[in-house]
Amino acid sequence: MKDPNVEALNKRTRTDVIITLVLSGVFAGNAVFQLLARHDFSKAFSSLFLFVISLLTGLIFTDIRKNGKPFAKSVIRKLRIIALTVCCSGYLMQFADCIADGIGKQGGEGAQFVFYLDDRNSVFLFLLGTIIGILSEIFVYGHYLQKDMDQIA
């Protein structure tokens, strides 16, 4: 007899898996389009980060469906990768913008490199990544409790 909680979890996550994997394909296609057709490195880089984040989110939902447990170590690892990706994405996109502007405007010679640590979007993404990292630590505690409950039962 199957656990009704696991079956309900599978039903809830089925649509989430489909949506996130379709979105990751859209973001990957947009990254290629922006890079090859428009030569817009900034938007391509942004779409690449969105691709990685949505792909990892889809893989998290896939792991939850497969294991039936949201506090699995594989889920925690992917959450931490998402947190690190989001934290770094704002500053790496700013870095890519500087390089693309320098190459596009001046052919790469004598290009000015301007980098702001207090850029509003970069700081927002860094804080969002930190919140996701804190959430992953809550999942570590949930994994410990789940493991403890499995030993009791």
Residue frames as qw, qx, qy, qz and C-alpha x, y, z in Angstrom:
[[0.000, 0.888, 0.460, 0.000, 0.00, 0.00, 0.00],
 [0.427, 0.421, -0.008, 0.800, 1.36, 3.36, -0.98],
 [0.237, -0.426, -0.429, 0.760, 1.65, 6.25, 1.41],
 [0.204, 0.827, 0.509, 0.126, -1.12, 8.79, 0.64],
 [0.209, -0.881, 0.060, 0.420, 1.17, 11.67, 1.63],
 [0.395, -0.311, 0.607, 0.616, 3.75, 10.64, -0.99],
 [0.326, 0.484, 0.725, 0.367, 1.04, 10.32, -3.63],
 [0.021, 0.939, 0.322, -0.120, -0.30, 13.78, -2.80],
 [0.318, -0.717, 0.307, 0.539, 3.23, 15.19, -2.95],
 [0.425, 0.015, 0.707, 0.565, 3.75, 13.60, -6.38],
 [0.232, 0.737, 0.603, 0.196, 0.53, 15.13, -7.68],
 [0.121, -0.947, -0.105, 0.279, 1.48, 18.58, -6.38],
 [0.340, -0.638, 0.442, 0.531, 4.99, 18.52, -7.81],
 [0.627, 0.310, 0.629, 0.339, 4.18, 17.07, -11.25],
 [0.299, 0.898, 0.275, 0.170, 3.08, 20.43, -12.66],
 [0.288, -0.904, 0.230, 0.218, 5.97, 22.21, -10.93],
 [0.629, -0.239, 0.588, 0.448, 8.49, 19.93, -12.64],
 [0.518, 0.556, 0.540, 0.363, 6.94, 20.54, -16.05],
 [0.076, 0.986, 0.142, 0.044, 6.75, 24.32, -15.61],
 [0.385, -0.806, 0.345, 0.290, 10.31, 24.73, -14.34],
 [0.623, -0.096, 0.622, 0.464, 11.82, 22.51, -17.02],
 [0.421, 0.725, 0.453, 0.304, 9.89, 24.33, -19.77],
 [0.099, -0.993, 0.019, 0.067, 11.03, 27.65, -18.32],
 [0.546, -0.559, 0.469, 0.411, 14.64, 26.48, -18.25],
 [0.593, 0.286, 0.594, 0.463, 14.35, 25.59, -21.95],
 [0.200, 0.921, 0.290, 0.167, 12.89, 29.02, -22.70],
 [0.305, -0.906, 0.209, 0.207, 15.72, 30.74, -20.81],
 [0.633, -0.248, 0.562, 0.471, 18.35, 28.64, -22.57],
 [0.492, 0.564, 0.528, 0.402, 16.84, 29.47, -25.96],
 [0.011, 0.991, 0.129, 0.046, 16.69, 33.15, -25.06],
 [0.501, -0.699, 0.346, 0.375, 20.34, 33.11, -23.97],
 [0.597, 0.057, 0.599, 0.530, 21.40, 31.63, -27.30],
 [0.303, 0.790, 0.450, 0.286, 19.18, 34.06, -29.22],
 [0.182, -0.976, 0.008, 0.124, 20.50, 37.09, -27.33],
 [0.548, -0.540, 0.460, 0.443, 24.08, 35.99, -27.84],
 [0.514, 0.089, 0.668, 0.531, 23.95, 34.96, -31.49],
 [0.251, 0.702, 0.559, 0.363, 21.23, 37.12, -33.04],
 [0.108, -0.968, -0.171, -0.149, 21.43, 40.32, -31.02],
 [0.601, 0.319, -0.364, 0.636, 24.99, 40.12, -29.68],
 [0.376, -0.718, 0.115, -0.574, 23.64, 41.32, -26.33],
 [0.494, 0.181, -0.771, 0.359, 25.99, 39.75, -23.81],
 [0.212, -0.194, 0.518, -0.806, 24.22, 41.28, -20.82],
 [0.764, -0.005, 0.058, -0.643, 20.81, 39.77, -21.61],
 [0.787, 0.212, -0.575, -0.075, 22.41, 36.47, -22.64],
 [0.271, 0.243, -0.753, 0.549, 24.27, 36.28, -19.34],
 [0.447, -0.115, 0.392, -0.796, 21.10, 37.12, -17.42],
 [0.851, 0.095, -0.200, -0.476, 19.15, 34.42, -19.29],
 [0.614, 0.271, -0.722, 0.169, 21.94, 31.96, -18.60],
 [0.046, -0.183, 0.710, -0.679, 21.63, 32.54, -14.85],
 [0.666, 0.020, 0.191, -0.721, 17.85, 32.18, -15.06],
 [0.789, 0.222, -0.521, -0.238, 18.37, 28.93, -16.99],
 [0.382, 0.230, -0.805, 0.391, 20.65, 27.50, -14.28],
 [0.270, -0.094, 0.569, -0.771, 18.30, 28.54, -11.47],
 [0.761, 0.104, 0.011, -0.641, 15.16, 27.20, -13.14],
 [0.714, 0.250, -0.649, -0.084, 16.92, 23.97, -14.16],
 [0.201, 0.178, -0.810, 0.522, 18.10, 23.37, -10.59],
 [0.491, -0.016, 0.378, -0.784, 14.60, 24.15, -9.31],
 [0.816, 0.173, -0.301, -0.462, 13.17, 21.58, -11.73],
 [0.576, 0.235, -0.762, 0.178, 15.74, 19.05, -10.55],
 [0.147, -0.161, 0.673, -0.706, 14.77, 19.76, -6.94],
 [0.716, 0.070, 0.146, -0.679, 11.13, 19.01, -7.75],
 [0.773, 0.262, -0.544, -0.193, 12.22, 15.87, -9.60],
 [0.290, 0.244, -0.818, 0.432, 14.21, 14.70, -6.57],
 [0.407, -0.071, 0.508, -0.756, 11.25, 15.37, -4.29],
 [0.816, 0.160, -0.144, -0.537, 8.99, 13.32, -6.58],
 [0.678, 0.297, -0.672, 0.020, 11.50, 10.50, -6.80],
 [0.262, 0.159, -0.784, 0.540, 12.37, 10.29, -3.09],
 [0.453, -0.634, -0.573, -0.253, 9.06, 11.43, -1.65],
 [0.557, -0.623, -0.277, 0.475, 11.04, 13.47, 0.88],
 [0.249, 0.931, 0.056, 0.263, 11.61, 17.21, 0.53],
 [0.366, -0.866, 0.341, -0.021, 14.50, 17.19, 3.04],
 [0.953, 0.109, 0.092, 0.267, 16.82, 14.89, 1.09],
 [0.516, -0.543, 0.241, 0.617, 20.54, 15.72, 0.90],
 [0.428, 0.258, 0.545, 0.673, 20.33, 16.12, -2.87],
 [0.009, -0.866, -0.429, -0.258, 17.65, 18.79, -2.46],
 [0.435, -0.838, -0.015, 0.330, 19.76, 20.62, 0.13],
 [0.564, -0.211, 0.405, 0.688, 22.80, 20.54, -2.17],
 [0.280, 0.519, 0.539, 0.601, 20.81, 21.99, -5.07],
 [0.199, -0.928, -0.313, -0.034, 19.31, 24.68, -2.84],
 [0.516, -0.666, 0.150, 0.518, 22.82, 25.70, -1.79],
 [0.469, 0.088, 0.506, 0.718, 23.94, 25.87, -5.43],
 [0.073, 0.780, 0.489, 0.385, 20.92, 28.06, -6.22],
 [0.376, -0.886, -0.142, 0.230, 21.80, 30.31, -3.26],
 [0.534, -0.416, 0.326, 0.660, 25.39, 30.68, -4.44],
 [0.362, 0.372, 0.579, 0.629, 24.28, 31.29, -8.04],
 [0.061, -0.887, -0.407, -0.209, 21.81, 33.99, -7.01],
 [0.474, -0.778, 0.001, 0.413, 24.36, 35.63, -4.68],
 [0.479, -0.299, 0.437, 0.700, 26.98, 35.84, -7.41],
 [0.432, 0.555, 0.616, 0.356, 24.69, 36.56, -10.36],
 [0.039, 0.973, 0.206, -0.096, 24.21, 40.28, -9.73],
 [0.298, -0.788, 0.373, 0.389, 27.91, 41.00, -9.49],
 [0.530, -0.062, 0.707, 0.464, 28.85, 38.65, -12.34],
 [0.385, 0.730, 0.527, 0.204, 26.22, 40.25, -14.60],
 [0.062, -0.976, 0.035, 0.207, 27.64, 43.66, -13.72],
 [0.461, -0.507, 0.577, 0.445, 31.12, 42.36, -14.56],
 [0.516, 0.301, 0.705, 0.381, 29.89, 40.98, -17.89],
 [0.220, 0.920, 0.323, -0.013, 28.21, 44.32, -18.67],
 [0.227, -0.857, 0.285, 0.364, 31.49, 46.15, -18.09],
 [0.477, -0.230, 0.708, 0.467, 33.40, 43.81, -20.36],
 [0.433, 0.553, 0.666, 0.252, 30.71, 43.85, -23.07],
 [0.101, 0.970, 0.163, -0.147, 30.50, 47.66, -22.98],
 [0.316, -0.721, 0.438, 0.433, 34.25, 47.99, -23.19],
 [0.465, -0.008, 0.761, 0.453, 34.55, 45.62, -26.13],
 [0.346, 0.684, 0.628, 0.137, 31.48, 46.98, -27.91],
 [0.054, 0.978, 0.135, -0.148, 32.24, 50.66, -27.59],
 [0.065, -0.883, 0.422, 0.193, 36.00, 50.83, -27.77],
 [0.780, 0.439, -0.443, -0.045, 37.05, 47.58, -29.36],
 [0.903, -0.303, -0.223, 0.207, 38.55, 46.45, -26.09],
 [0.575, 0.216, -0.195, 0.765, 41.36, 49.01, -26.07],
 [0.061, 0.202, -0.264, 0.941, 41.42, 51.52, -23.27],
 [0.496, -0.523, -0.559, -0.411, 38.08, 50.31, -21.98],
 [0.204, -0.445, 0.477, -0.730, 37.10, 51.63, -18.57],
 [0.499, -0.234, -0.833, 0.037, 36.16, 49.12, -15.98],
 [0.304, -0.358, 0.270, -0.840, 33.55, 50.50, -13.60],
 [0.535, -0.236, -0.811, 0.000, 32.29, 48.18, -10.91],
 [0.347, -0.495, 0.210, -0.768, 29.95, 49.16, -8.07],
 [0.209, -0.026, -0.929, 0.304, 29.69, 47.05, -4.94],
 [0.195, 0.327, 0.595, -0.707, 26.57, 48.93, -3.88],
 [0.281, -0.027, -0.587, -0.759, 24.65, 48.47, -7.12],
 [0.596, -0.084, 0.316, -0.733, 20.98, 48.15, -6.12],
 [0.884, 0.157, -0.262, -0.353, 20.24, 45.05, -8.22],
 [0.574, 0.330, -0.705, 0.254, 23.43, 43.29, -7.20],
 [0.128, -0.245, 0.671, -0.688, 22.81, 43.92, -3.51],
 [0.749, -0.006, 0.129, -0.650, 19.19, 42.75, -3.88],
 [0.859, 0.220, -0.437, -0.149, 20.29, 39.51, -5.57],
 [0.330, 0.342, -0.749, 0.462, 22.98, 38.99, -2.94],
 [0.385, -0.169, 0.542, -0.728, 20.40, 39.34, -0.16],
 [0.851, 0.108, -0.088, -0.506, 17.98, 37.05, -1.99],
 [0.711, 0.303, -0.629, 0.088, 20.72, 34.44, -2.34],
 [0.033, 0.301, -0.723, 0.621, 21.47, 34.79, 1.36],
 [0.659, -0.068, 0.297, -0.688, 17.81, 34.15, 2.18],
 [0.885, 0.208, -0.333, -0.251, 17.84, 31.03, -0.03],
 [0.451, 0.363, -0.730, 0.363, 21.01, 29.92, 1.78],
 [0.306, -0.222, 0.600, -0.704, 19.27, 30.37, 5.14],
 [0.836, 0.074, 0.006, -0.544, 16.37, 28.34, 3.79],
 [0.752, 0.297, -0.588, 0.008, 18.80, 25.56, 2.85],
 [0.113, 0.302, -0.762, 0.561, 20.04, 25.52, 6.46],
 [0.635, -0.068, 0.348, -0.687, 16.45, 25.08, 7.61],
 [0.876, 0.230, -0.305, -0.294, 16.27, 22.13, 5.21],
 [0.410, 0.366, -0.774, 0.314, 19.39, 20.69, 6.88],
 [0.291, -0.159, 0.660, -0.674, 17.56, 20.77, 10.20],
 [0.799, 0.142, 0.045, -0.582, 14.48, 19.25, 8.52],
 [0.708, 0.341, -0.616, -0.057, 16.71, 16.47, 7.15],
 [0.111, 0.277, -0.808, 0.508, 17.99, 15.79, 10.66],
 [0.539, -0.012, 0.463, -0.703, 14.43, 15.67, 12.08],
 [0.827, 0.257, -0.232, -0.444, 13.23, 13.46, 9.22],
 [0.542, 0.340, -0.755, 0.142, 16.15, 11.07, 9.77],
 [0.132, -0.195, 0.736, -0.635, 15.41, 11.01, 13.50],
 [0.701, 0.098, 0.229, -0.669, 11.71, 10.27, 12.87],
 [0.775, 0.317, -0.483, -0.255, 12.59, 7.49, 10.41],
 [0.310, 0.291, -0.840, 0.337, 14.75, 5.83, 13.09],
 [0.378, -0.067, 0.596, -0.705, 11.92, 6.05, 15.64],
 [0.759, 0.225, 0.050, -0.609, 9.28, 4.64, 13.31]]
